[in-house]
């Protein structure tokens, strides 16, 4: 899959969600914001939502793999 250029705001939303997940404090509002952001970006970019979500998680949770 090609690398997707995510907007900074979407990266920050996923970083916040990932931090909350790791701390066991993920809120519905954070999860909803990420999902809405993913949906809006996928629609605007014409990329399948699944590809956007998986690419975003990979970029935030495994940045070394993205750089390789």
BELKA-V542241 format. One record per residue. PSI is psi in degrees with one decimal (999 if undefined). NEAR is the number of other C-alpha atoms within 10 Angstrom. D_CENTER is the distance of its C-alpha to the mean C-alpha in Angstrom with 2 decimals. Layout:
PSI/NEAR/D_CENTER
PSI/NEAR/D_CENTER
This chain:
140.1/5/15.66
153.2/6/15.52
133.9/11/13.07
134.4/13/10.82
101.2/12/11.19
144.0/15/8.19
147.3/10/9.77
-39.3/9/10.21
-37.7/11/9.70
-38.7/18/6.09
-44.9/18/5.76
-37.6/13/8.27
-46.0/19/7.02
-37.2/25/4.51
-42.1/18/7.70
-44.6/16/9.87
-42.6/22/8.78
-41.3/19/9.16
-42.6/14/12.38
-39.3/15/13.58
-46.6/13/13.16
-31.9/9/15.15
-7.2/9/17.68
27.4/9/18.04
20.3/12/17.54
128.0/15/14.42
157.6/12/15.62
-39.1/10/15.48
-41.7/10/14.80
-47.4/17/11.62
-42.9/18/10.39
-42.8/12/11.78
-41.6/16/10.32
-47.2/22/6.65
-39.6/17/8.23
-40.1/13/10.42
-42.2/19/8.16
-46.6/23/6.59
-45.4/18/10.31
-43.4/13/11.76
-43.6/19/10.04
-44.3/17/10.91
-45.6/13/14.33
-39.1/9/15.00
-13.0/14/14.19
32.7/10/15.94
139.1/13/13.47
137.4/13/13.33
-42.2/17/10.61
-44.6/12/10.60
-39.2/15/10.23
-48.2/22/7.22
-45.7/19/5.48
-39.2/10/7.40
-39.6/20/7.04
-45.8/22/3.51
-43.1/16/4.96
-42.8/14/8.05
-37.0/21/7.60
-44.0/17/7.00
-23.6/15/9.28
59.7/12/11.68
-29.6/12/12.09
-35.9/10/15.73
-34.2/9/15.18
-35.8/12/13.40
-24.3/8/16.40
999/5/18.93
